[in-house]
Amino acid sequence: MAGTSNAACASCRFFDEHKLNAAAASGGQGLCRFNPPVSQPAPEAKGLWPVVAAQDWCGHFTAEMTAAE
């Protein structure tokens, strides 16, 4: 895919680093804020944002979605 050299989640404006979980932050994981939270099977459970690795990437990537430097 052309232009995917920078298509890592860490370079996306919708990538939100785990700030509350030091182990996750040091492991390069974060939350994908592109789509709404994913609902859970139990009715009383809260929706969760998908957890992604900093080096992951998805088909939504475009140059316009890169994070502000």
N, C-alpha and C positions, 0 to 999 in steps of 0.2 A: 504494500500500500504506500503510495507516494506521500511524503510529508508526515510519516508516523514516527520519525526519529525523536520528536518531542512530544509524542502523544501519550505520555505517562500521566496517570491520575495526579501525581504530585504537581504537574505543571498546569492543571486545569483550575479555572476559577471556582469550580463547584466542589473541589476537594477540601475537606475540613479535617485538619489534623486532630487526632485524639488528644485533647489537652488534659482530660480528667484521668486518663489511664496512662501512667508513665511507661509501663511495659509495652503498651500498644504504640505509643508515640516513638519509642526507641526502636521499635520493629518496623517503622515506616508504614504504619497503617493509618487509615483515616476514614471519614464518612463521605459517601457520595451524596451531594445535595442537589444533583441534577433533577431527579425524580422525587415525588413525594415518598414519605416513609412507607415501608411495606407492612401491611397489616399482619397480625399474628392470628393463629388458629383459635385461641381462647377469646371469648367475647370481652373479658375484662382486661386483656393484655393491651399494652400500648403499641402503637406502630413503631418500627425501628428503621433508621436509615441504614442502607447497605454499607457494610464494612468492606473497604477495598485496600489493597496494598498500593504503596506509592508508585511502584513500577507497573501496576496494571494499566490497562487502557481499554476504551470501549469505542463503539462505532459512532458515538456522538461527537467525538473530537473534531474540532476545527481550529484553525489559527485564531479565530475570534474568541474562542473559549479559554485561551491561555490566561493564567493568573497575572495580575498586575505585578510588575517587578518592583 
